[in-house]
Amino acid sequence: MLTARAQEMDKVTGLMTGADDYVTKPFSPAELTARVDALFRRTGGDAAPASADEISDPPFLLNTRNRTLEKNGQWVKLTQVEYAIIKLFMENPGKALSREEILDTVWGKDYFGELKIVDVNIRRLRIKIEDNAQKPTYVNTVWGYGYKWRN
């Protein structure tokens, strides 16, 4: 069960009426995923190998199942847009991606805003992942075109 009701009696009632687990809001998506995986293992299923859900490019580890990014083992807090951008980059290492391609992939083809939104979010992402955002080593600018993930 996933609910906002957090009183002990609510939990007991939920579990006694057949729930296998009881999670209250607010909850961590990573915790919920781990609970589902644990339940899946207990019921005899085989969880997918972790490597299928991860993109590793040291010092980064992107977990696509939990939608998390780690740098040197430390969790990097990202917005949904920043996550989508870093995922696009890590899936296409060394490939120059145009601003239009990034915009279409992350915001969707129906987005009618300014193209500069890509630059703004790249700048915010660099602040979070680069050792020196003024001299980026991971997200490189391809002048007059867009950006690419190192390589």
C-alpha positions as a Markdown table, in Angstrom:
| # | Residue | x | y | z |
|---|---|---|---|---|
| 1 | Met | 0.0 | 0.0 | 0.0 |
| 2 | Leu | 1.1 | 3.5 | -0.7 |
| 3 | Thr | -0.8 | 6.1 | 1.4 |
| 4 | Ala | -0.6 | 9.3 | 3.3 |
| 5 | Arg | -2.1 | 7.6 | 6.4 |
| 6 | Ala | 0.8 | 7.1 | 8.8 |
| 7 | Gln | -0.9 | 6.2 | 12.0 |
| 8 | Glu | 0.1 | 2.8 | 13.5 |
| 9 | Met | -3.5 | 1.5 | 13.4 |
| 10 | Asp | -3.8 | 2.4 | 9.7 |
| 11 | Lys | -0.6 | 0.4 | 9.0 |
| 12 | Val | -1.7 | -2.6 | 11.1 |
| 13 | Thr | -5.1 | -2.6 | 9.3 |
| 14 | Gly | -3.5 | -2.4 | 5.9 |
| 15 | Leu | -1.1 | -5.2 | 6.6 |
| 16 | Met | -3.8 | -7.4 | 8.2 |
| 17 | Thr | -6.2 | -6.9 | 5.2 |
| 18 | Gly | -3.6 | -8.3 | 2.8 |
| 19 | Ala | -1.1 | -5.7 | 1.9 |
| 20 | Asp | 2.4 | -7.1 | 1.5 |
| 21 | Asp | 4.0 | -3.7 | 2.4 |
| 22 | Tyr | 2.9 | -0.3 | 3.6 |
| 23 | Val | 4.7 | 2.9 | 2.5 |
| 24 | Thr | 3.6 | 6.3 | 3.6 |
| 25 | Lys | 4.0 | 9.6 | 1.8 |
| 26 | Pro | 6.3 | 11.4 | 1.4 |
| 27 | Phe | 8.5 | 8.5 | 0.2 |
| 28 | Ser | 11.8 | 8.2 | -1.7 |
| 29 | Pro | 11.4 | 6.7 | -5.2 |
| 30 | Ala | 14.7 | 4.8 | -4.6 |
| 31 | Glu | 13.2 | 3.3 | -1.4 |
| 32 | Leu | 9.9 | 2.3 | -3.2 |
| 33 | Thr | 11.9 | 0.7 | -6.0 |
| 34 | Ala | 14.0 | -1.3 | -3.5 |
| 35 | Arg | 10.8 | -2.4 | -1.7 |
| 36 | Val | 9.3 | -3.6 | -5.0 |
| 37 | Asp | 12.5 | -5.4 | -6.0 |
| 38 | Ala | 12.6 | -7.1 | -2.5 |
| 39 | Leu | 9.0 | -8.2 | -2.9 |
| 40 | Phe | 9.7 | -9.5 | -6.4 |
| 41 | Arg | 12.7 | -11.6 | -5.1 |
| 42 | Arg | 10.5 | -13.0 | -2.3 |
| 43 | Thr | 7.9 | -14.1 | -4.7 |
| 44 | Gly | 10.4 | -16.1 | -6.8 |
| 45 | Gly | 11.0 | -13.6 | -9.5 |
| 46 | Asp | 14.5 | -12.6 | -10.8 |
| 47 | Ala | 15.2 | -8.9 | -10.6 |
| 48 | Ala | 16.8 | -7.4 | -13.7 |
| 49 | Pro | 20.6 | -7.2 | -13.4 |
| 50 | Ala | 21.7 | -3.9 | -11.9 |
| 51 | Ser | 24.0 | -3.3 | -14.9 |
| 52 | Ala | 21.0 | -3.1 | -17.2 |
| 53 | Asp | 19.7 | -0.2 | -15.2 |
| 54 | Glu | 23.0 | 1.7 | -14.9 |
| 55 | Ile | 25.2 | 3.8 | -17.1 |
| 56 | Ser | 28.7 | 4.0 | -15.8 |
| 57 | Asp | 31.1 | 6.7 | -16.9 |
| 58 | Pro | 33.6 | 7.2 | -14.0 |
| 59 | Pro | 33.3 | 9.2 | -11.9 |
| 60 | Phe | 29.6 | 9.1 | -12.7 |
| 61 | Leu | 27.0 | 6.4 | -12.2 |
| 62 | Leu | 23.5 | 7.0 | -13.6 |
| 63 | Asn | 20.8 | 4.7 | -12.3 |
| 64 | Thr | 18.0 | 4.8 | -14.9 |
| 65 | Arg | 15.7 | 2.7 | -12.7 |
| 66 | Asn | 15.9 | 5.0 | -9.7 |
| 67 | Arg | 16.6 | 8.1 | -11.8 |
| 68 | Thr | 19.6 | 9.0 | -9.7 |
| 69 | Leu | 23.1 | 10.2 | -10.4 |
| 70 | Glu | 26.2 | 9.7 | -8.3 |
| 71 | Lys | 29.6 | 11.3 | -8.7 |
| 72 | Asn | 32.4 | 9.6 | -6.9 |
| 73 | Gly | 29.8 | 7.7 | -4.9 |
| 74 | Gln | 28.1 | 10.9 | -3.8 |
| 75 | Trp | 24.4 | 11.5 | -4.8 |
| 76 | Val | 23.9 | 14.5 | -7.0 |
| 77 | Lys | 20.5 | 16.2 | -6.6 |
| 78 | Leu | 19.0 | 16.8 | -10.1 |
| 79 | Thr | 15.7 | 18.2 | -11.4 |
| 80 | Gln | 13.8 | 16.0 | -13.8 |
| 81 | Val | 15.0 | 18.2 | -16.7 |
| 82 | Glu | 18.6 | 17.9 | -15.6 |
| 83 | Tyr | 18.3 | 14.2 | -15.2 |
| 84 | Ala | 16.9 | 13.9 | -18.7 |
| 85 | Ile | 19.7 | 16.0 | -20.1 |
| 86 | Ile | 22.5 | 14.0 | -18.3 |
| 87 | Lys | 20.8 | 10.7 | -19.4 |
| 88 | Leu | 20.8 | 11.9 | -23.0 |
| 89 | Phe | 24.5 | 12.9 | -22.8 |
| 90 | Met | 25.6 | 9.6 | -21.1 |
| 91 | Glu | 23.7 | 7.5 | -23.7 |
| 92 | Asn | 25.5 | 9.4 | -26.5 |
| 93 | Pro | 29.1 | 9.9 | -25.3 |
| 94 | Gly | 31.3 | 12.0 | -27.7 |
| 95 | Lys | 28.3 | 12.8 | -29.9 |
| 96 | Ala | 27.6 | 16.4 | -30.6 |
| 97 | Leu | 24.0 | 17.1 | -29.8 |
| 98 | Ser | 22.4 | 20.2 | -31.3 |
| 99 | Arg | 20.4 | 22.5 | -29.0 |
| 100 | Glu | 17.3 | 21.6 | -31.1 |
| 101 | Glu | 17.9 | 17.8 | -30.6 |
| 102 | Ile | 18.3 | 18.3 | -26.8 |
| 103 | Leu | 15.1 | 20.5 | -26.7 |
| 104 | Asp | 13.1 | 17.9 | -28.7 |
| 105 | Thr | 14.3 | 15.0 | -26.6 |
| 106 | Val | 14.0 | 16.6 | -23.2 |
| 107 | Trp | 11.1 | 19.0 | -23.5 |
| 108 | Gly | 9.3 | 17.2 | -26.4 |
| 109 | Lys | 8.6 | 18.2 | -30.0 |
| 110 | Asp | 5.5 | 20.1 | -28.9 |
| 111 | Tyr | 7.5 | 22.6 | -26.8 |
| 112 | Phe | 7.1 | 26.1 | -28.1 |
| 113 | Gly | 9.5 | 28.0 | -25.7 |
| 114 | Glu | 12.8 | 29.6 | -26.3 |
| 115 | Leu | 15.8 | 27.5 | -27.4 |
| 116 | Lys | 17.9 | 29.3 | -24.8 |
| 117 | Ile | 16.2 | 27.1 | -22.1 |
| 118 | Val | 18.7 | 24.5 | -23.1 |
| 119 | Asp | 21.6 | 26.8 | -22.4 |
| 120 | Val | 20.1 | 27.8 | -19.0 |
| 121 | Asn | 19.7 | 24.2 | -17.9 |
| 122 | Ile | 23.1 | 23.1 | -19.2 |
| 123 | Arg | 24.6 | 25.9 | -17.0 |
| 124 | Arg | 22.7 | 24.7 | -14.0 |
| 125 | Leu | 23.7 | 21.1 | -14.6 |
| 126 | Arg | 27.4 | 22.1 | -15.0 |
| 127 | Ile | 27.3 | 23.9 | -11.6 |
| 128 | Lys | 26.1 | 20.6 | -10.1 |
| 129 | Ile | 28.5 | 18.1 | -11.8 |
| 130 | Glu | 31.6 | 19.9 | -12.9 |
| 131 | Asp | 34.6 | 20.5 | -10.7 |
| 132 | Asn | 34.9 | 24.0 | -12.2 |
| 133 | Ala | 31.7 | 25.1 | -14.0 |
| 134 | Gln | 33.7 | 27.9 | -15.7 |
| 135 | Lys | 36.1 | 25.3 | -17.3 |
| 136 | Pro | 33.8 | 22.3 | -17.9 |
| 137 | Thr | 35.3 | 18.8 | -18.6 |
| 138 | Tyr | 32.2 | 16.7 | -18.8 |
| 139 | Val | 29.6 | 18.8 | -20.7 |
| 140 | Asn | 31.5 | 20.5 | -23.5 |
| 141 | Thr | 30.2 | 23.3 | -25.8 |
| 142 | Val | 30.2 | 22.7 | -29.5 |
| 143 | Trp | 30.3 | 26.3 | -30.6 |
| 144 | Gly | 27.5 | 27.4 | -32.9 |
| 145 | Tyr | 25.8 | 24.0 | -32.6 |
| 146 | Gly | 25.2 | 22.6 | -29.1 |
| 147 | Tyr | 26.9 | 20.4 | -26.6 |
| 148 | Lys | 28.5 | 17.0 | -26.2 |
| 149 | Trp | 29.4 | 14.7 | -23.3 |
| 150 | Arg | 33.2 | 14.3 | -23.0 |
| 151 | Asn | 35.2 | 11.9 | -25.2 |
